[in-house]
Amino acid sequence: MSLIGEDVAILQSRDHTKTGRTGKAVLETANTVVLMSAKGRLTVEKKGTVFLLSPSGRVAAGSDVEGRLEDRLRSRKR
């Protein structure tokens, strides 16, 4: 599953200043997700974070999407 292009809300984060923030996921690295919103760019660590994906309403734990996107997609194919 890729977060890129998804509207994302942060339900829980180890960094409490990021809890409740929202934005569109524009970049995903092995350990972070970058969100863009009207307030600017926000880099969020995946580990310890719970994301709400809109409009689907799916909830994704950061630990479920840790690692490089390419590696996650490749391992799913096998």
C-alpha positions as CSV (number, residue, x, y, z in Angstrom):
1,M,0.0,0.0,0.0
2,S,1.3,3.4,-0.9
3,L,0.4,6.6,1.0
4,I,1.5,8.9,-1.9
5,G,-1.5,10.9,-3.2
6,E,-3.7,10.0,-0.2
7,D,-5.3,12.6,2.0
8,V,-3.9,11.7,5.5
9,A,-4.8,12.6,9.0
10,I,-2.5,11.7,11.9
11,L,-4.5,10.0,14.6
12,Q,-1.6,9.2,16.9
13,S,2.1,10.0,16.9
14,R,5.1,9.8,19.2
15,D,5.5,13.5,18.5
16,H,2.3,14.9,20.0
17,T,2.7,18.2,18.1
18,K,1.9,16.2,14.9
19,T,-1.2,14.4,16.2
20,G,-4.3,15.8,14.5
21,R,-2.4,17.3,11.5
22,T,-3.7,16.6,8.0
23,G,-2.4,16.9,4.5
24,K,-1.8,15.1,1.2
25,A,1.1,12.6,1.2
26,V,3.5,13.7,-1.4
27,L,6.6,11.7,-0.6
28,E,7.3,8.5,1.2
29,T,10.8,7.3,2.3
30,A,11.7,4.1,4.2
31,N,11.0,5.8,7.6
32,T,9.0,9.0,6.9
33,V,6.0,10.4,5.1
34,V,6.0,14.0,3.9
35,L,2.6,15.8,4.0
36,M,1.7,19.0,2.2
37,S,-1.1,21.2,3.6
38,A,-2.1,24.9,3.7
39,K,0.3,25.3,6.6
40,G,3.2,23.9,4.6
41,R,5.3,20.8,4.5
42,L,5.4,18.3,7.4
43,T,7.7,15.3,7.7
44,V,6.3,12.5,9.9
45,E,8.2,9.5,11.2
46,K,6.3,6.3,10.3
47,K,7.3,4.4,13.5
48,G,4.9,5.1,16.3
49,T,2.3,6.9,14.0
50,V,-1.2,5.9,13.1
51,F,-2.6,7.4,9.9
52,L,-6.2,7.8,8.8
53,L,-6.6,7.7,5.0
54,S,-9.4,9.7,3.5
55,P,-11.9,9.3,1.9
56,S,-11.6,5.5,2.3
57,G,-11.5,5.7,6.1
58,R,-8.8,3.1,6.3
59,V,-6.4,3.2,9.3
60,A,-2.8,2.4,8.7
61,A,-0.2,1.9,11.4
62,G,3.2,3.3,10.5
63,S,4.8,0.0,11.3
64,D,2.6,-1.6,8.5
65,V,4.1,0.8,5.9
66,E,7.7,1.0,7.1
67,G,10.4,0.3,4.6
68,R,10.9,1.4,1.1
69,L,7.7,1.5,-1.1
70,E,9.5,-0.4,-3.8
71,D,10.5,-3.2,-1.5
72,R,7.0,-3.5,0.0
73,L,5.5,-3.8,-3.5
74,R,8.1,-6.3,-4.7
75,S,7.5,-8.6,-1.6
76,R,3.7,-8.4,-2.2
77,K,4.1,-9.7,-5.8
78,R,5.9,-12.9,-4.7
